[in-house]
């Protein structure tokens, strides 16, 4: 709801969010994989000067993440830590199966532990994704 200050409408503040930003070697191929594997939708695209995609934002059931062309993957400044994304969804089994059929590799099958139903895959670009649902949901 917008507030009014001195007669002028003031926009409400933007909600704070955190979204993964993944550097990959082929943004266009990554976009197609995530669309096929996760049902991702394209929310934003910045085309690169070479005819490819420089940056893109995708969403999975409304949850955003970003892709960027990786120009530094072979450099000394490349990160040494791994990143794992966790998608909390209504049907982790279905999304897990969809990702596997699109070319992902299984890390851990979907199972129940610690109050969650979770499975884990590695996508073709080396990132790990968990598909999870709390058991009480």
Secondary structure, DSSP 4 states (H G I P E B T S, - for coil): --EEETTEEEPPPPPP----EEEES-HHHHHHHHHHHH--EEEEEEE-TTSSEEEEEEEETTEEEEEEE-S-TTSTTS--S--EEEEE-S-HHHHHHHHHHTT-EEEEEEEEETTEEEEEEE-TTS-EEEEEEETT-
